Amino acid sequence: MMRIAIIGGGIAGLAAAYELEKAHNAGTPVTYTLFEARERLGGSLSSEIINGAVIERGPDSFLTEKPAAAELCRELGLGDELIPSNDANRKTYILVRNRLVALPDGLMFLVPTKLVPTALTPLFSFSTKVRMALELLHPPRPSGLPDEAVATLVERHYGTEAVNRLADPLLSGIYGGDATQLSARTVLPRLVEMEMQYGSLTRGMLAAHRKMRAMAKTAQANGNGKSAGPRAPRSIFTALRGGMQQLVNALTAKLDPASIRISTPVSAINRNTNGWSVTAAGTTENYDAIIFASPAWAVGALLAPIDPVLGEDLSAIPYSSSITVNLVFDESKLGALPEGFGFLVPAVEGRAMLACTFAQRKFLGRTPPGKAVFRAFLGGIRNESLMTEPDEALVAVVRRELSEILGEKTFSATTEPEYTQVTRWRRAMAQYSVGHQERIARVNSHAAALPGLRLAGNAYDGIGIPDCIRLGRKAAKELAAQA
């Protein structure tokens, strides 16, 4: 019987345990033990329902285009609980000199593709708009050049203002990071490829868009060559009706309780003649293989005595912390909110908030009629000091900044919320800094030299929920195949 230890009970570790449980039930000679240092499973996936409103402490959804999360939900019987984001009313604002400016139509992530909306938007100055027009003449960049920061790539094409007002807030909202530090090759691989092929990112994005439309038309045609009619576009985000905690609960219900050890941090691991030994809660046990599903900095500390180079590379992966502040209000006490999902705050605005989501707008049916749920995000790589502030101070900062940004008529700082919730996520989000791919290549090379070792989580090949699920299940399948 092959014994496998899983260290870390976040979504990657739970996905690995689920895959091993399936293999065991199917007759594969494999067992597992999952070690989680905290008192609960699920990592940053944590939600609850307060007076009928779904309150998410961590991620509220996942990208629809990455299938691993939705596929797992359907396997677990949660298919009917999957709900799309309300993209028909999707609009996102950027704060510019204390004014909310909507992202212009035709903006495909960081690339403007429509002339008129780009020319008319107050998001950019006249000089930046001229630069965006001239970007169409940008020559191709040679291949094989070293990795660079996202900010460097964007500034080369569209200028500093595009970095400050577009790239930085968008990427801060995703990674909680800094565009001057994030790897262009890892974070924006399509744009790097477009620059090499087309030179102009705008021309490259337009070509990709034309190709996608042609493929969609082909897919719509039936066997007789007749159109099957337009297919409704998939939503950008998918959530669970009752919150992401539903996924955690469904996974946990599929696992053998005797194989789960919460509040049990692993203090040491070692290699031995039979595989691996794991020391936790003063007890050492032997395993044939091990799946690390903890943050890379924690994995690096455990692996350093076994492979110092591997331990150093894992420990060197930077992480950012974040704070989620949920506020629930009676809508009758608020003025008319801006349309759409919410807003992003560039670092140059000097605010504590990184972003704010109007949760009742993003996913319909998760908030009772007449209620408004504001999800504010603070912290990030530039504001780690906020992690030590007391809850009351953080709530006060969010209320004050919401009043200043939305205006007193819409949101008064004196309006009392019906419910407040502050959640801190310390060193939770891996940062794909410049040179990330080279570092991960070294990590994979050293890990491959240690039989029975697998790595899963948001530090390696994707930060989202689907990526963590994919890597956790992949690690488990590879080891089960050896049993």
N, C-alpha and C positions, 0 to 999 in steps of 0.2 A: 504493500500500500504506500503510495507516494504521499508524503506529508508536506504541505505548503503553508508557509507563514505569509500573511498579508499585513503589512504595517501601514496603518492609516485607514480610517473608516469614512473618508469623504466619498464623493460620488465615484471616483476612480476605484477606490478600494471596494466599495459595495458592488460595483459592476463586475470586478474580478471575482469576488466571493460568489455572486450570483452565477457566473459562468462555471465556476468550480462545483457549485451545488448541483447545477444541471448535469455536469459531467458525471458526478458521483451517482446521481439518481439514474443515469443512463447505463450504469455498470462500469464506468471507468474507475480503476483502483486508485482513487485520489481522495484525500481529506484536506481540510484547511482549518487554520485558526486566524481570525482577524483581530488584530490589536489596535485599539483606539485610545489615545491618551485622554481625550475629553469624555465628559459624562454622557454624550449623545453621539449618534451616528449622523452622517449627512454632510459634515463639514459646513461650507457656507450656504448650503441649501437648507433653508429654515424659514418656515412660514406658519402663520396661525390665522384663525378667523375671529375677528373682534367685532361684535355686534353686526354680524353679517358681512363685514368687509374683509377681504383677503389682504393680509399684511405680510409683505415679504421682507425678511431681514437681510437676505442676500439677493442673488440673481432672481429676477422675476420671470425669466423666459429663456429660450435658446433660439439660435438661428435656424430657421426652417430648412435652409438649403443644405445643412449638414444633417444627414438622416439618422445618425446613430441614436440620438435621444428619443426621437419619435418612434423609431423601431422598437426600442426597449420598452417604452410606455405601452405600445400595442401588445408586446409579448406579455406584459404584466397585467393585461386586461384594462388598461387606462385609455384605450383608444377613444372612447366616447367622452373622455374628460379633456382631450386636447382642444384648445381653442386658439383661433388666429388673432393676431394683433389687428386693431381697428384701422387698417391702412387707408381706408376710404377718407378718413379724417386725419391722416398723418401729416403733421407739420411740426418742424423743429425750428427753434429760434436760437440765435447766437446773441449774447449780450455785448453790445458795442456802445461804449461810453454811456452806460446805464440805460440803454434803449434796446428793446428786444427787436431783432431784425430776423425775418424768416429766411431760411436757406433758400436760395433761388431755385426755380424749377430747372430741371436738366442737369443738376449737379450730381454726378455719379461718383459718390464718395468724395474724393478730393478734386475731381476733374470737371470743369465747366464744359458742357456740351451743347448749350443753347445760347445763341448770340444775344437775343433780345432780353431774356431774363437776367443774364449776366451783365448786360450794359445798363439795365435799369436798377439793379439792386443797390441799396445803400450800404450793403455789407462791405463793399470795397471802394477805395478811392479811385478817381479818374486815372491816375498813373498806373494803378494795379490793373484796371480794366484794359488799358492800352497794352500792358505787358501780357495779359492773358490772350489778347487778340494776336499779338506778335508771336506767341508761343507756338502757333501753328507752323512756324518756320524753323522750329528747333531741330538741329541736326541729330541723327542717331548717335548714341554713345557707344564706344567700343565695348565689347564683352570682355570678361576676365578682370575687370577692375575690382579693387578692394571694396568691401562692404562700407556703407556710409549711413549716416543718420537720416531718418525720415525728413527732418527739417532741412537738411542739405539738399535732398532730392527736390522737395517742393519749392524751396527758395530758388533753386536754379531755374525752374520753369515759370513760377508765378510770383516770386518775390517774397520779401519778409512779411508783408501784411497778410498774405495767404497762409503763411505758417502760423502767425499769431491768432488770426481770426477764424481759421478753418482747420488746419491740420492739428494744431495743438489741442483745441477743445474737443474735437472729434475723437482723437486718440486717447486723450485723458479720460473721456467717458467710457472707453472700451478697456483700456489697460490701467488707468490710474497713473499713467506714466508721463514722460516728457519727450516731446517730438525730437528734441536735440540729442536724446540718448537712444531712442528705439531704432532697431535695425531695419533699414529700408528693404533689404533682401529678404528678411523674415516676415515683417509685418505687411509689406506691400509688394510681394513678389510679382504680381501682374503688372504693376506700374514699372518696375525695373525691367521686365521683359519688353513691355511696350516701348520704353525709351530706347532700348537697343534695336528694336525692329523698325520703329516709326520715327524716332526722335521726339516728335511732339506727343505728349500724353493725350492731348485732346483728340488728335487724329487717330491715335491708337484706340482710345475708348470708343470713338464713333465707329471705327471699323469693327470692333468687337460687338458693338450694339447691332450693327447691320447683320453680322453673322448670326447672332442670337435670334433676330427676327426672322431671318431666312430659315433657320432650323425649326423655329416654332411653326412657321407656315407649313413646312414639310410634314411636321408631326401631326398637324391638324387635318391634313388631307387623308381621306379614307382610301380603301382599296380601289374604288372606282375613279379616284382622282378628284372626287368632290370634296369640298370643304366640310369638315365636321362642325364648323362653327368655332368662334373664338373660345379658348379655354380661359377660365378665370385665373388671373395671376395668383401665385401662392403668396401668402403673407410673409413679411420679412421675419417676424418673430412668431413663435408658438409658445403657449403657456399651458398650465394645467388649471382647470376651473377652480379647484380648491387650493391652489398654491403648489409650489415646488416640493413642499413637504409630502405631498401625495406620492411622489416618486420615491422618496426616501422610505416612507412607510410601506409601500408596495414591495420594494426590494427587501427590506428587513423581514417582512412576513414570509418571504421565500427561503430565508436562510435558517439553518439549524441554530437555535439559541445557544446550544452547548459549544458552538464554534466561535461565538462572539464574546470578546472581552473588552468592555468599555472601561473607562477610568483606569486604564492599564498601559502607561507609557513604557516603551521599550528603552532600556538603559544601555544595552550593549548587544552587539552581534559579533560572531566570530566564524571563521571557516574551520571545519574539522574534516576528518577523513571520510565522514559520511555525508557531508554537505554543509549545513549551517547550524549554528546554535544561536538561540534568541533568549536574552535575559530580560525579564519583565517582572515587576512586583517581587523581586528577590528570588525568582525561580528561573532556572535555565532549562530549556527544552531543545531537542534536536529536530531539524527539518531537512527535507531533501532539497527544497527550493524556497525562494523568498521573493515576494513582490513588494517593492517599495512604492507605496501610494501616498507618501507624506510629502510635504514641501521639500524642495531640493536642498535647502539649507539644513534641514533636520537629517535628511538622508546622508548628506556630505559628512556631518559630524559622526554618524554611525559607521560610515565606510572608511573614514580616514585611517584608522589603524590597520585596515586590510589592504587598501590601495590609496596611498597618500595623494597621488596625482588625481585619481578619480574623486576623492573626497574634496580636494581643493577646487576642482572645476565645478562640482555641484554646489559647494558653498559659495562660489563666486557669482552664481546666478542671482542678480538683484531681485528684490521683492519690494512691493509697496503695500502700505496699509490703507484701509479705507474705513469710513464711518457712514452708516445709513441712518438717517433720521426720518421716521414716519410720523406724519401729523394728520389726524382725521378731524375734519371740520363739517359743521352744518352748512350746506351751500347757501342757505338763506342769509347767512351772516357774511357772505362774501359778495364782492361785485362780480362782473362778467370777466371770466378768465380769458386769456388769449386762446384762439383756436389751437387744436393740435395736442401733441403729446407732452410738451414741456420745452425746456431750454438748456443750453450749455453755456458755461461761463469760461471764457479764455483767461489764462493766468495773468495776462497784462491788465485785466480789469481789477486785480488786487482784492478779490473777494475770497471768503472762506469756502463758499459753495463751489463745487465743480459742475454741478448739474442739478436739475429738479425735474421730476416726472409727475405729470398729472395722471395718477394711476387709474382713475375712473374713466379716463379717455382712452388709454392705451389698450386695455382689455375690457370689453363690455361684459356686464353681468357679474363682475367680481366685487362691485361696490353697490350697496343699497341705493335706491333712488333718493336724491336729496342730500347725499353725502359726498365729500371730496377728500381724496387721499393724496397728500403731497409726499413724494419720496425724494428727499434731498440727499446729496452725496457730498461728503467732505473728505479731507485728508489727501491721499495721493502722495506721489513721490516728493512733492515740494512742501507738503504741510504735515509732516509726521508729528510735529509738536501738538497738533490738535488732539491726538490720541490720549493725551493726559488730562484734557479738560473735562470737568464734571458734566454730567448729562444736562443739568439745568442750563449751564453756560452754552452748550452746543445748541440746545433748543432755542434759546434766546437769540443766538447769532442767526440761526436759520429764519426765525420769525422776523427779525429786523431786516435782513437782506431781502426776504420775500416782499416786505412792505416797500422797501426802497426800489426794488426792481419792477414790481407789478403796479405800484402806486397805492396810496392810502385808500382811494375809492374802491379798489379791487381787493386789497388785502391790508387790513390794519394790524399793526404789530400788537395792538391791545386785544385783538380778538382771541379768545381762549379756545384752544383745540379741545375736542372731546376726548382725544386719546393721543399720547405721545409715546414714542419708542425709539431708543437709541441703541444701535448695535455697532460694536467695534470689531473689525477684522484685521488682526495684527499680522503683518508680513504674509498676506494671503495671496497676493496677485503677482505672479512671476513677470519679470520685465525682460522682454527679448531685446537686449541691448546690442549695439554694434558688435559684430563678430559672433553672434549667437550660434549660427549654423556651424561654424568651425569648432566652437566649444562643445556643441552637442555631438559632433562627429567624434571628438576625442572621448567624450563620455560614453558613447555607444561602443567605441573600440575597446575601452578598458572594461566596460560592463560585460562585453561578449567574452572576455578572457576569464570571467568568473562564472563557472557552470551553475545553472539554476538561479541566476539573478535576473530579475526583470524590473524595469522602471516604468511608472505610470503616473500621470498627473498633469498639471497645467504648465510645467516648466520646460517641456521638451518639444512638442509638436502640435501646438494649439492650446489656447487658454480657455475655450468655452466648454460648456457642459457636454456637448456631443463629442468633443475631442477627448475629454477625460474618460467618458464612457467607452469610446472606441479603443483607447490605449489600455484601459483596465481589462476589457474583455479579450483583447488581443494577447496580452501578457498571460492571462489565465488559459486561453486556448493553446498557446504554444507549450506551456508547461504540462497541461493535461495530455497533450499529444505524446509526451515522453513517458507517461505513466505505464 
